[in-house]
Amino acid sequence: MDNFYKLPLVLAPQPEGGWTITCPVLPELITEADTWDEIEPNVSDALQAVVEIYEHLEKPLPSVLNPINGMAPFLADTIIHLEAA
């Protein structure tokens, strides 16, 4: 079963468009996205890379990154984009 993680993200808008995305509890996680649709897969790729680095260094992940049981209810903050009327 895949692991799901809940983590805070900071989306910093870039002058040329898109965002630089960081995680205050996991400073190694840094990525970019040009569109809303790119945010989740880019963050997922960056998180996977960080997890692999931690495993290679035999370092435990921060305790705030415990996997979420995707088969049980959990609270998830999210961003929903609505087109301007």
Distance bins in CASP14 RR format, pairs under 12 A and 6 or more apart:
PFRMAT RR
TARGET T0000
AUTHOR 0000-0000-0000
RMODE 2
METHOD distances of the structure
MODEL  1
1 67 0 0 0 0 1 0 0 0 0 0 0
1 68 0 0 0 0 0 1 0 0 0 0 0
1 69 0 0 0 0 1 0 0 0 0 0 0
1 70 1 0 0 1 0 0 0 0 0 0 0
1 71 1 0 0 1 0 0 0 0 0 0 0
2 44 0 0 0 0 0 1 0 0 0 0 0
2 48 0 0 0 0 0 1 0 0 0 0 0
2 67 0 0 0 0 1 0 0 0 0 0 0
2 68 0 0 0 0 0 1 0 0 0 0 0
2 69 0 0 0 0 0 1 0 0 0 0 0
2 70 0 0 0 0 1 0 0 0 0 0 0
2 71 0 0 0 0 0 1 0 0 0 0 0
3 44 0 0 0 0 0 1 0 0 0 0 0
3 47 0 0 0 0 1 0 0 0 0 0 0
3 48 0 0 0 0 0 1 0 0 0 0 0
3 51 0 0 0 0 1 0 0 0 0 0 0
3 61 0 0 0 0 0 1 0 0 0 0 0
3 65 0 0 0 0 1 0 0 0 0 0 0
3 66 0 0 0 0 1 0 0 0 0 0 0
3 67 1 0 1 0 0 0 0 0 0 0 0
3 68 1 0 0 1 0 0 0 0 0 0 0
3 69 0 0 0 0 1 0 0 0 0 0 0
3 70 0 0 0 0 1 0 0 0 0 0 0
4 40 0 0 0 0 0 1 0 0 0 0 0
4 44 0 0 0 0 0 1 0 0 0 0 0
4 47 0 0 0 0 0 1 0 0 0 0 0
4 65 0 0 0 0 0 1 0 0 0 0 0
4 66 0 0 0 0 0 1 0 0 0 0 0
4 67 1 0 0 1 0 0 0 0 0 0 0
4 68 1 0 1 0 0 0 0 0 0 0 0
4 69 1 0 0 1 0 0 0 0 0 0 0
4 70 1 0 1 0 0 0 0 0 0 0 0
4 71 0 0 0 0 1 0 0 0 0 0 0
4 72 0 0 0 0 0 1 0 0 0 0 0
4 74 0 0 0 0 1 0 0 0 0 0 0
4 76 0 0 0 0 1 0 0 0 0 0 0
5 23 0 0 0 0 0 1 0 0 0 0 0
5 25 0 0 0 0 0 1 0 0 0 0 0
5 26 0 0 0 0 1 0 0 0 0 0 0
5 29 0 0 0 0 0 1 0 0 0 0 0
5 40 0 0 0 0 0 1 0 0 0 0 0
5 43 0 0 0 0 1 0 0 0 0 0 0
5 44 0 0 0 0 1 0 0 0 0 0 0
5 46 0 0 0 0 0 1 0 0 0 0 0
5 47 1 0 0 1 0 0 0 0 0 0 0
5 48 0 0 0 0 0 1 0 0 0 0 0
5 50 0 0 0 0 0 1 0 0 0 0 0
5 51 0 0 0 0 1 0 0 0 0 0 0
5 61 0 0 0 0 1 0 0 0 0 0 0
5 62 0 0 0 0 0 1 0 0 0 0 0
5 64 0 0 0 0 1 0 0 0 0 0 0
5 65 1 0 1 0 0 0 0 0 0 0 0
5 66 1 0 0 1 0 0 0 0 0 0 0
5 67 1 0 0 1 0 0 0 0 0 0 0
5 68 1 0 0 1 0 0 0 0 0 0 0
5 69 0 0 0 0 0 1 0 0 0 0 0
5 70 0 0 0 0 0 1 0 0 0 0 0
5 74 0 0 0 0 0 1 0 0 0 0 0
5 76 0 0 0 0 0 1 0 0 0 0 0
6 23 0 0 0 0 0 1 0 0 0 0 0
6 25 0 0 0 0 0 1 0 0 0 0 0
6 26 0 0 0 0 0 1 0 0 0 0 0
6 43 0 0 0 0 0 1 0 0 0 0 0
6 47 0 0 0 0 0 1 0 0 0 0 0
6 64 0 0 0 0 1 0 0 0 0 0 0
6 65 0 0 0 0 1 0 0 0 0 0 0
6 66 0 0 0 0 1 0 0 0 0 0 0
6 67 0 0 0 0 1 0 0 0 0 0 0
6 68 1 0 1 0 0 0 0 0 0 0 0
6 69 0 0 0 0 0 1 0 0 0 0 0
6 70 0 0 0 0 0 1 0 0 0 0 0
6 74 1 0 0 1 0 0 0 0 0 0 0
6 75 1 0 0 1 0 0 0 0 0 0 0
6 76 1 0 0 1 0 0 0 0 0 0 0
6 77 0 0 0 0 1 0 0 0 0 0 0
6 78 0 0 0 0 0 1 0 0 0 0 0
7 21 0 0 0 0 0 1 0 0 0 0 0
7 22 0 0 0 0 0 1 0 0 0 0 0
7 23 1 0 1 0 0 0 0 0 0 0 0
7 24 0 0 0 0 1 0 0 0 0 0 0
7 25 1 0 0 1 0 0 0 0 0 0 0
7 26 1 0 0 1 0 0 0 0 0 0 0
7 27 0 0 0 0 0 1 0 0 0 0 0
7 28 0 0 0 0 0 1 0 0 0 0 0
7 29 1 0 0 1 0 0 0 0 0 0 0
7 43 0 0 0 0 1 0 0 0 0 0 0
7 44 0 0 0 0 0 1 0 0 0 0 0
7 46 0 0 0 0 0 1 0 0 0 0 0
7 47 1 0 0 1 0 0 0 0 0 0 0
7 50 0 0 0 0 0 1 0 0 0 0 0
7 51 0 0 0 0 0 1 0 0 0 0 0
7 61 0 0 0 0 0 1 0 0 0 0 0
7 62 0 0 0 0 1 0 0 0 0 0 0
7 64 1 0 0 1 0 0 0 0 0 0 0
7 65 1 0 0 1 0 0 0 0 0 0 0
7 66 0 0 0 0 0 1 0 0 0 0 0
7 67 0 0 0 0 0 1 0 0 0 0 0
7 68 0 0 0 0 0 1 0 0 0 0 0
7 76 0 0 0 0 0 1 0 0 0 0 0
7 77 0 0 0 0 0 1 0 0 0 0 0
8 21 0 0 0 0 0 1 0 0 0 0 0
8 22 0 0 0 0 1 0 0 0 0 0 0
8 23 1 0 0 1 0 0 0 0 0 0 0
8 24 1 0 1 0 0 0 0 0 0 0 0
8 25 1 0 0 1 0 0 0 0 0 0 0
8 26 0 0 0 0 1 0 0 0 0 0 0
8 29 0 0 0 0 0 1 0 0 0 0 0
8 43 0 0 0 0 0 1 0 0 0 0 0
8 62 0 0 0 0 0 1 0 0 0 0 0
8 64 0 0 0 0 1 0 0 0 0 0 0
8 65 0 0 0 0 0 1 0 0 0 0 0
8 76 0 0 0 0 0 1 0 0 0 0 0
8 77 0 0 0 0 1 0 0 0 0 0 0
9 19 0 0 0 0 1 0 0 0 0 0 0
9 20 0 0 0 0 0 1 0 0 0 0 0
9 21 1 0 1 0 0 0 0 0 0 0 0
9 22 1 0 0 1 0 0 0 0 0 0 0
9 23 1 0 1 0 0 0 0 0 0 0 0
9 24 0 0 0 0 1 0 0 0 0 0 0
9 25 0 0 0 0 1 0 0 0 0 0 0
9 26 0 0 0 0 1 0 0 0 0 0 0
9 29 0 0 0 0 1 0 0 0 0 0 0
9 30 0 0 0 0 0 1 0 0 0 0 0
9 31 0 0 0 0 1 0 0 0 0 0 0
9 33 0 0 0 0 0 1 0 0 0 0 0
9 39 0 0 0 0 1 0 0 0 0 0 0
9 40 0 0 0 0 0 1 0 0 0 0 0
9 42 0 0 0 0 0 1 0 0 0 0 0
9 43 1 0 0 1 0 0 0 0 0 0 0
9 44 0 0 0 0 0 1 0 0 0 0 0
9 46 0 0 0 0 0 1 0 0 0 0 0
9 47 0 0 0 0 0 1 0 0 0 0 0
9 77 0 0 0 0 1 0 0 0 0 0 0
9 78 0 0 0 0 0 1 0 0 0 0 0
9 79 0 0 0 0 1 0 0 0 0 0 0
10 19 0 0 0 0 1 0 0 0 0 0 0
10 20 0 0 0 0 1 0 0 0 0 0 0
10 21 1 0 0 1 0 0 0 0 0 0 0
10 22 1 0 1 0 0 0 0 0 0 0 0
10 23 1 0 0 1 0 0 0 0 0 0 0
10 24 1 0 0 1 0 0 0 0 0 0 0
10 25 0 0 0 0 0 1 0 0 0 0 0
10 26 0 0 0 0 0 1 0 0 0 0 0
10 27 0 0 0 0 0 1 0 0 0 0 0
10 29 0 0 0 0 0 1 0 0 0 0 0
10 30 0 0 0 0 0 1 0 0 0 0 0
10 31 0 0 0 0 0 1 0 0 0 0 0
10 39 0 0 0 0 0 1 0 0 0 0 0
10 43 0 0 0 0 0 1 0 0 0 0 0
11 17 0 0 0 0 0 1 0 0 0 0 0
11 18 0 0 0 0 1 0 0 0 0 0 0
11 19 1 0 1 0 0 0 0 0 0 0 0
11 20 1 0 0 1 0 0 0 0 0 0 0
11 21 1 0 1 0 0 0 0 0 0 0 0
11 22 0 0 0 0 1 0 0 0 0 0 0
11 23 0 0 0 0 0 1 0 0 0 0 0
11 31 0 0 0 0 0 1 0 0 0 0 0
11 32 0 0 0 0 0 1 0 0 0 0 0
11 33 1 0 0 1 0 0 0 0 0 0 0
11 36 0 0 0 0 1 0 0 0 0 0 0
11 38 0 0 0 0 0 1 0 0 0 0 0
11 39 1 0 0 1 0 0 0 0 0 0 0
11 40 0 0 0 0 0 1 0 0 0 0 0
11 42 0 0 0 0 0 1 0 0 0 0 0
11 43 0 0 0 0 1 0 0 0 0 0 0
11 79 0 0 0 0 1 0 0 0 0 0 0
11 81 0 0 0 0 0 1 0 0 0 0 0
12 18 0 0 0 0 1 0 0 0 0 0 0
12 19 1 0 1 0 0 0 0 0 0 0 0
12 20 1 0 1 0 0 0 0 0 0 0 0
12 21 1 0 0 1 0 0 0 0 0 0 0
12 22 1 0 0 1 0 0 0 0 0 0 0
12 24 0 0 0 0 0 1 0 0 0 0 0
12 30 0 0 0 0 0 1 0 0 0 0 0
12 31 0 0 0 0 0 1 0 0 0 0 0
12 32 0 0 0 0 1 0 0 0 0 0 0
12 33 0 0 0 0 0 1 0 0 0 0 0
13 19 1 0 1 0 0 0 0 0 0 0 0
13 20 0 0 0 0 1 0 0 0 0 0 0
13 21 0 0 0 0 0 1 0 0 0 0 0
13 32 0 0 0 0 0 1 0 0 0 0 0
13 33 0 0 0 0 0 1 0 0 0 0 0
13 34 0 0 0 0 0 1 0 0 0 0 0
14 20 1 0 0 1 0 0 0 0 0 0 0
14 21 0 0 0 0 0 1 0 0 0 0 0
14 32 1 0 0 1 0 0 0 0 0 0 0
14 33 0 0 0 0 1 0 0 0 0 0 0
14 34 0 0 0 0 1 0 0 0 0 0 0
16 32 0 0 0 0 0 1 0 0 0 0 0
16 34 0 0 0 0 1 0 0 0 0 0 0
17 32 0 0 0 0 1 0 0 0 0 0 0
17 33 0 0 0 0 1 0 0 0 0 0 0
17 34 1 0 0 1 0 0 0 0 0 0 0
17 35 0 0 0 0 1 0 0 0 0 0 0
17 36 0 0 0 0 0 1 0 0 0 0 0
17 38 0 0 0 0 0 1 0 0 0 0 0
18 31 0 0 0 0 0 1 0 0 0 0 0
18 32 1 0 0 1 0 0 0 0 0 0 0
18 33 1 0 0 1 0 0 0 0 0 0 0
18 34 1 0 1 0 0 0 0 0 0 0 0
18 35 1 0 0 1 0 0 0 0 0 0 0
18 36 0 0 0 0 1 0 0 0 0 0 0
18 37 0 0 0 0 0 1 0 0 0 0 0
18 38 0 0 0 0 1 0 0 0 0 0 0
18 39 0 0 0 0 1 0 0 0 0 0 0
18 42 0 0 0 0 0 1 0 0 0 0 0
19 30 0 0 0 0 0 1 0 0 0 0 0
19 31 0 0 0 0 1 0 0 0 0 0 0
19 32 1 0 0 1 0 0 0 0 0 0 0
19 33 1 0 1 0 0 0 0 0 0 0 0
19 34 0 0 0 0 1 0 0 0 0 0 0
19 35 0 0 0 0 1 0 0 0 0 0 0
19 36 0 0 0 0 1 0 0 0 0 0 0
19 38 0 0 0 0 1 0 0 0 0 0 0
19 39 1 0 0 1 0 0 0 0 0 0 0
19 42 0 0 0 0 1 0 0 0 0 0 0
19 43 0 0 0 0 0 1 0 0 0 0 0
19 79 0 0 0 0 0 1 0 0 0 0 0
20 29 0 0 0 0 0 1 0 0 0 0 0
20 30 1 0 0 1 0 0 0 0 0 0 0
20 31 1 0 0 1 0 0 0 0 0 0 0
20 32 1 0 1 0 0 0 0 0 0 0 0
20 33 0 0 0 0 1 0 0 0 0 0 0
20 34 0 0 0 0 0 1 0 0 0 0 0
20 39 0 0 0 0 0 1 0 0 0 0 0
20 42 0 0 0 0 0 1 0 0 0 0 0
20 43 0 0 0 0 0 1 0 0 0 0 0
20 46 0 0 0 0 0 1 0 0 0 0 0
21 29 1 0 0 1 0 0 0 0 0 0 0
21 30 1 0 0 1 0 0 0 0 0 0 0
21 31 1 0 1 0 0 0 0 0 0 0 0
21 32 1 0 0 1 0 0 0 0 0 0 0
21 33 1 0 0 1 0 0 0 0 0 0 0
21 34 0 0 0 0 0 1 0 0 0 0 0
21 36 0 0 0 0 0 1 0 0 0 0 0
21 38 0 0 0 0 1 0 0 0 0 0 0
21 39 1 0 0 1 0 0 0 0 0 0 0
21 40 0 0 0 0 0 1 0 0 0 0 0
21 41 0 0 0 0 0 1 0 0 0 0 0
21 42 1 0 0 1 0 0 0 0 0 0 0
21 43 1 0 0 1 0 0 0 0 0 0 0
21 44 0 0 0 0 0 1 0 0 0 0 0
21 45 0 0 0 0 0 1 0 0 0 0 0
21 46 1 0 0 1 0 0 0 0 0 0 0
21 47 0 0 0 0 0 1 0 0 0 0 0
21 79 0 0 0 0 0 1 0 0 0 0 0
22 28 0 0 0 0 1 0 0 0 0 0 0
22 29 1 0 0 1 0 0 0 0 0 0 0
22 30 1 0 1 0 0 0 0 0 0 0 0
22 31 0 0 0 0 1 0 0 0 0 0 0
22 32 0 0 0 0 0 1 0 0 0 0 0
22 33 0 0 0 0 0 1 0 0 0 0 0
22 42 0 0 0 0 0 1 0 0 0 0 0
22 43 0 0 0 0 1 0 0 0 0 0 0
22 46 0 0 0 0 1 0 0 0 0 0 0
22 47 0 0 0 0 0 1 0 0 0 0 0
22 50 0 0 0 0 0 1 0 0 0 0 0
23 29 1 0 1 0 0 0 0 0 0 0 0
23 30 0 0 0 0 1 0 0 0 0 0 0
23 31 0 0 0 0 1 0 0 0 0 0 0
23 43 0 0 0 0 1 0 0 0 0 0 0
23 46 0 0 0 0 1 0 0 0 0 0 0
23 47 0 0 0 0 1 0 0 0 0 0 0
23 50 0 0 0 0 1 0 0 0 0 0 0
23 61 0 0 0 0 0 1 0 0 0 0 0
23 62 0 0 0 0 1 0 0 0 0 0 0
23 64 0 0 0 0 1 0 0 0 0 0 0
23 65 0 0 0 0 1 0 0 0 0 0 0
24 30 0 0 0 0 0 1 0 0 0 0 0
24 62 0 0 0 0 0 1 0 0 0 0 0
24 64 0 0 0 0 1 0 0 0 0 0 0
25 47 0 0 0 0 0 1 0 0 0 0 0
25 50 0 0 0 0 0 1 0 0 0 0 0
25 61 0 0 0 0 0 1 0 0 0 0 0
25 62 1 0 1 0 0 0 0 0 0 0 0
25 63 0 0 0 0 1 0 0 0 0 0 0
25 64 1 0 1 0 0 0 0 0 0 0 0
25 65 1 0 0 1 0 0 0 0 0 0 0
25 66 0 0 0 0 0 1 0 0 0 0 0
26 43 0 0 0 0 0 1 0 0 0 0 0
26 46 0 0 0 0 1 0 0 0 0 0 0
26 47 1 0 0 1 0 0 0 0 0 0 0
26 49 0 0 0 0 0 1 0 0 0 0 0
26 50 1 0 0 1 0 0 0 0 0 0 0
26 51 0 0 0 0 1 0 0 0 0 0 0
26 53 0 0 0 0 0 1 0 0 0 0 0
26 54 0 0 0 0 1 0 0 0 0 0 0
26 59 0 0 0 0 0 1 0 0 0 0 0
26 61 0 0 0 0 1 0 0 0 0 0 0
26 62 1 0 0 1 0 0 0 0 0 0 0
26 63 0 0 0 0 0 1 0 0 0 0 0
26 64 0 0 0 0 1 0 0 0 0 0 0
26 65 1 0 0 1 0 0 0 0 0 0 0
27 46 0 0 0 0 0 1 0 0 0 0 0
27 50 0 0 0 0 1 0 0 0 0 0 0
27 53 0 0 0 0 0 1 0 0 0 0 0
27 62 0 0 0 0 1 0 0 0 0 0 0
28 46 0 0 0 0 1 0 0 0 0 0 0
28 47 0 0 0 0 1 0 0 0 0 0 0
28 48 0 0 0 0 0 1 0 0 0 0 0
28 49 0 0 0 0 1 0 0 0 0 0 0
28 50 1 0 1 0 0 0 0 0 0 0 0
28 51 0 0 0 0 1 0 0 0 0 0 0
28 52 0 0 0 0 0 1 0 0 0 0 0
28 53 1 0 0 1 0 0 0 0 0 0 0
28 54 0 0 0 0 1 0 0 0 0 0 0
28 57 0 0 0 0 0 1 0 0 0 0 0
28 59 0 0 0 0 0 1 0 0 0 0 0
28 61 0 0 0 0 0 1 0 0 0 0 0
28 62 0 0 0 0 0 1 0 0 0 0 0
28 65 0 0 0 0 0 1 0 0 0 0 0
29 42 0 0 0 0 0 1 0 0 0 0 0
29 43 1 0 0 1 0 0 0 0 0 0 0
29 44 0 0 0 0 0 1 0 0 0 0 0
29 45 0 0 0 0 0 1 0 0 0 0 0
29 46 1 0 1 0 0 0 0 0 0 0 0
29 47 1 0 0 1 0 0 0 0 0 0 0
29 48 0 0 0 0 0 1 0 0 0 0 0
29 49 0 0 0 0 1 0 0 0 0 0 0
29 50 1 0 1 0 0 0 0 0 0 0 0
29 51 0 0 0 0 1 0 0 0 0 0 0
29 53 0 0 0 0 0 1 0 0 0 0 0
29 54 0 0 0 0 0 1 0 0 0 0 0
29 61 0 0 0 0 0 1 0 0 0 0 0
29 62 0 0 0 0 0 1 0 0 0 0 0
29 65 0 0 0 0 1 0 0 0 0 0 0
30 42 0 0 0 0 0 1 0 0 0 0 0
30 43 0 0 0 0 0 1 0 0 0 0 0
30 45 0 0 0 0 0 1 0 0 0 0 0
30 46 1 0 0 1 0 0 0 0 0 0 0
30 47 0 0 0 0 0 1 0 0 0 0 0
30 49 0 0 0 0 0 1 0 0 0 0 0
30 50 0 0 0 0 1 0 0 0 0 0 0
31 38 0 0 0 0 1 0 0 0 0 0 0
31 39 0 0 0 0 1 0 0 0 0 0 0
31 40 0 0 0 0 0 1 0 0 0 0 0
31 41 0 0 0 0 1 0 0 0 0 0 0
31 42 1 0 1 0 0 0 0 0 0 0 0
31 43 1 0 1 0 0 0 0 0 0 0 0
31 44 0 0 0 0 1 0 0 0 0 0 0
31 45 1 0 0 1 0 0 0 0 0 0 0
31 46 1 0 1 0 0 0 0 0 0 0 0
31 47 0 0 0 0 1 0 0 0 0 0 0
31 48 0 0 0 0 0 1 0 0 0 0 0
31 49 0 0 0 0 1 0 0 0 0 0 0
31 50 0 0 0 0 0 1 0 0 0 0 0
32 38 0 0 0 0 1 0 0 0 0 0 0
32 39 0 0 0 0 1 0 0 0 0 0 0
32 41 0 0 0 0 0 1 0 0 0 0 0
32 42 1 0 0 1 0 0 0 0 0 0 0
32 43 0 0 0 0 0 1 0 0 0 0 0
32 45 0 0 0 0 0 1 0 0 0 0 0
32 46 0 0 0 0 1 0 0 0 0 0 0
33 39 1 0 1 0 0 0 0 0 0 0 0
33 40 0 0 0 0 1 0 0 0 0 0 0
33 41 0 0 0 0 1 0 0 0 0 0 0
33 42 1 0 1 0 0 0 0 0 0 0 0
33 43 1 0 0 1 0 0 0 0 0 0 0
33 44 0 0 0 0 0 1 0 0 0 0 0
33 45 0 0 0 0 0 1 0 0 0 0 0
33 46 0 0 0 0 0 1 0 0 0 0 0
33 79 0 0 0 0 0 1 0 0 0 0 0
34 41 0 0 0 0 0 1 0 0 0 0 0
34 42 0 0 0 0 1 0 0 0 0 0 0
35 41 0 0 0 0 0 1 0 0 0 0 0
35 42 0 0 0 0 1 0 0 0 0 0 0
35 81 0 0 0 0 1 0 0 0 0 0 0
36 42 0 0 0 0 0 1 0 0 0 0 0
36 43 0 0 0 0 0 1 0 0 0 0 0
36 78 0 0 0 0 0 1 0 0 0 0 0
36 79 1 0 0 1 0 0 0 0 0 0 0
36 80 0 0 0 0 1 0 0 0 0 0 0
36 81 1 0 1 0 0 0 0 0 0 0 0
36 82 0 0 0 0 0 1 0 0 0 0 0
36 83 0 0 0 0 0 1 0 0 0 0 0
37 81 0 0 0 0 1 0 0 0 0 0 0
38 44 0 0 0 0 0 1 0 0 0 0 0
38 45 0 0 0 0 0 1 0 0 0 0 0
38 46 0 0 0 0 0 1 0 0 0 0 0
39 45 0 0 0 0 0 1 0 0 0 0 0
39 46 0 0 0 0 0 1 0 0 0 0 0
39 78 0 0 0 0 0 1 0 0 0 0 0
39 79 0 0 0 0 1 0 0 0 0 0 0
39 81 0 0 0 0 0 1 0 0 0 0 0
40 46 0 0 0 0 0 1 0 0 0 0 0
40 47 0 0 0 0 0 1 0 0 0 0 0
40 76 0 0 0 0 0 1 0 0 0 0 0
40 78 0 0 0 0 1 0 0 0 0 0 0
40 79 0 0 0 0 0 1 0 0 0 0 0
41 47 0 0 0 0 0 1 0 0 0 0 0
41 48 0 0 0 0 0 1 0 0 0 0 0
42 48 0 0 0 0 0 1 0 0 0 0 0
42 49 0 0 0 0 0 1 0 0 0 0 0
43 49 0 0 0 0 0 1 0 0 0 0 0
43 50 0 0 0 0 0 1 0 0 0 0 0
43 79 0 0 0 0 0 1 0 0 0 0 0
44 50 0 0 0 0 0 1 0 0 0 0 0
44 51 0 0 0 0 0 1 0 0 0 0 0
45 51 0 0 0 0 0 1 0 0 0 0 0
45 52 0 0 0 0 0 1 0 0 0 0 0
46 52 0 0 0 0 0 1 0 0 0 0 0
46 53 0 0 0 0 0 1 0 0 0 0 0
47 53 0 0 0 0 0 1 0 0 0 0 0
47 54 0 0 0 0 0 1 0 0 0 0 0
47 61 0 0 0 0 1 0 0 0 0 0 0
47 62 0 0 0 0 0 1 0 0 0 0 0
47 65 0 0 0 0 1 0 0 0 0 0 0
47 67 0 0 0 0 0 1 0 0 0 0 0
48 54 0 0 0 0 0 1 0 0 0 0 0
48 55 0 0 0 0 0 1 0 0 0 0 0
49 55 0 0 0 0 0 1 0 0 0 0 0
49 56 0 0 0 0 0 1 0 0 0 0 0
50 56 0 0 0 0 0 1 0 0 0 0 0
50 57 0 0 0 0 0 1 0 0 0 0 0
50 59 0 0 0 0 0 1 0 0 0 0 0
50 61 0 0 0 0 1 0 0 0 0 0 0
50 62 0 0 0 0 0 1 0 0 0 0 0
50 65 0 0 0 0 1 0 0 0 0 0 0
51 57 0 0 0 0 0 1 0 0 0 0 0
51 59 0 0 0 0 0 1 0 0 0 0 0
51 60 0 0 0 0 0 1 0 0 0 0 0
51 61 1 0 0 1 0 0 0 0 0 0 0
51 62 0 0 0 0 0 1 0 0 0 0 0
51 65 0 0 0 0 1 0 0 0 0 0 0
51 67 0 0 0 0 0 1 0 0 0 0 0
52 58 0 0 0 0 0 1 0 0 0 0 0
52 59 0 0 0 0 0 1 0 0 0 0 0
52 61 0 0 0 0 0 1 0 0 0 0 0
53 59 0 0 0 0 1 0 0 0 0 0 0
53 61 0 0 0 0 0 1 0 0 0 0 0
54 60 1 0 0 1 0 0 0 0 0 0 0
54 61 1 0 1 0 0 0 0 0 0 0 0
54 62 0 0 0 0 1 0 0 0 0 0 0
54 65 0 0 0 0 1 0 0 0 0 0 0
55 61 0 0 0 0 1 0 0 0 0 0 0
60 66 0 0 0 0 0 1 0 0 0 0 0
61 67 0 0 0 0 1 0 0 0 0 0 0
66 74 0 0 0 0 0 1 0 0 0 0 0
67 74 0 0 0 0 0 1 0 0 0 0 0
68 74 1 0 1 0 0 0 0 0 0 0 0
68 75 0 0 0 0 1 0 0 0 0 0 0
68 76 0 0 0 0 1 0 0 0 0 0 0
70 76 0 0 0 0 0 1 0 0 0 0 0
END
